[in-house]
Amino acid sequence: MGSVGLLYVGAVLFINGLMLLGRVEPRAAALLNLFVGVLQMITPTVIIVSNPGNTAQILGASGLYLFAFTYLYVGINLLTGIDSTGVGYFSLFVSIMAIGYSYANFRILRDPGLGVIWLYWSFLWFLFFVLLGLKQAWITHYTGWVTAIEGWVTGAIPAFMMLTGTWVRTGVIATFLGIFGLVAFVALWQLTQAPIPVAREPEPATGDATGDARREQRHWT
């Protein structure tokens, strides 16, 4: 059942990424955040209630609440227009906890693929903290691209693999995800932080005395 919730985590991350890139109107994205937030509240609750003595299942399900609260928080924020600082600092909490869940997946649950995915989420939620908590709007474009990509790489595709029984050889998957994330996000940083070209001043019409004087000055300076 957790894989079903993960599928829609991918959907909402993709939409939120497009929102940050200016392709989706914020109030329209708010509704999906609320839908997925409610789903992510129900999913882990059912898993935990159905497996009261299974500590591994409870451990895996408990992390889903981090996303539920994030999406509910974001949805309400987008609809009401309240300040985003609370979402930002909650994202810092999620980012730190995600490192712990990554360790748990590597060492306790023995799923290195999910271990790497939790590291992806830790990085993404740290970007949310910088963007929303520290109000560093200059990383909006970069964060939007990372969010949209993670919607597929950490949500939709792994969930579909789990649902179809192809989430196997997770060590290989973890290696691939690690290399892909490093290359893609470093390249994106270079692309999104590239300076914007400055438009050249148009040349004045022929015979313009002022323009001739400017060209002469540029020639000698």
Buried (B, 14 or more C-beta within 10 A) or exposed (E): EBBEBBBBBBBBBBBBBBBBBEEBEBEEBBEBBBBBBBBBBEBBBBBBEEBEEEEEBBBBBBBBBBBBBBBBBBBBBBBEEEEBEEBBBBBBBBBEBBBEBBEBBBEEBEBBBBBBBBBBBBBBBBBBBBBBBEEBEEBBBBBBBBBBBBBBBBBBBBBBBBEEEEBEEBEEBBBEBBEBBEEBBEEBBEEBEEEEEEEEEEEBEEEEEEBEEBEEEEEEE
